[in-house]
Amino acid sequence: MIHDFAGHPFQADLSRALAARGHQVIHAHFAEDVGPKGALRSTAQDPSSLEFVALSLGGLYAKHALLHRRANDRRYGALVAELIDKTKPQVVLSGNTPLDAQALVMRATHQIGGRFVFWVQDVFCEGIEWVLKRKGIPFSHAIASFYRHKERKLLLASDAVVLISPDFMSVFSSWGIDPQRVSVIPNWAPIAELPVMTQENGWSIAHGLAGKRVVLYSGTLGMKHQPEMLLELAKAVRGDESTVVAVIASSVGAEWLAAQARSHDLKNLRIFPLQPFELMPQVLATGSVLVTLLEKSSGKFAVPSKNLTYLCAARPVLASVPSGNLSAAILRESGAGVTVEPGDSHAFISACQRLLDDPARCDDMGARGRSYAEQNFRISDIVVRFEQVMRAESPSASAEPELTVSLAD
């Protein structure tokens, strides 16, 4: 079972690759998550050994209401646990999953004698503390400490751990996580499903963006992604009728931006809902410059997967991210874009203007990005690494005391 709470594109890519190699694969995800989605339905090209399962709580998921969310996360974890008990997979690889749900997923896996692999996409406790402090929630440090303890406990009890960035080990090594059980497998994008397209395409024409200079952001847009940078950019270019800032996004940041666009009468700031995955090649091709945003304190504990999808589109990337973030390192290595420090709106706007005014440079960066993706996103290589992790034997039980995860936690 590949369990991806968010239902992102590259996890579905992994499930398809595993099924193509003869594995019986169940790909489970949360139906009500509002983030970007991959191709989560079986197609005529998929083998019969692949099944997609959308798990639903039957209503809206209150992501930002702390107590309500914890209750729903536990309800969701119980749904996954029920599916595990019914299907009895030999291995469960689970990622992007809130810790209260992940505890139930791991317990159910071990109860049927299965092997549990924790796929770490974010250091959850660091993100929780950042959000709580930003909102001024009382006892935020105590709440974050509770989840730090829970996250450590789950990682110690996992049969194997997959990290998307070596930077995460700076935290986990101090938690006593056995490095022999840890593998680093960077994220990727399903490049075969993201062909390069022209700027004038069905989506850009339908939305009046064909022939425009489009600065495009696509994906989840929370407040940690600094939506104010996009607002300042739209203000800076509002006198240029040929330039549009297009935001294809969900979450509170998108709602805030839409309100700001109305308040400031910014007709050049266009907000669109998240688009179906099959339209993403056209959506990304509409952009002249593709934008990644990440708040400074999230630097080492979040790696924007949208950055990897952008590389497939053969468009230059403008990233306002901490210089130590893995996405910044990839852009430097590939030559596919420009990075500026978070919060520096002047540098961000200046860098964007320089890119828009230099189409030849943009073409070169786009080609470099696509070349990097073609070399590093080969699913035939990536799937072998995951097979090795999922087949490996667990360390001897005598290596450390047995750990259990209590539902009372």
Order of alpha helices (4+ residues) and beta strands (2+ residues): beta-alpha-beta-beta-alpha-beta-alpha-beta-alpha-alpha-beta-alpha-beta-alpha-beta-alpha-beta-alpha-beta-alpha-beta-alpha-beta-alpha-beta-alpha-alpha-alpha
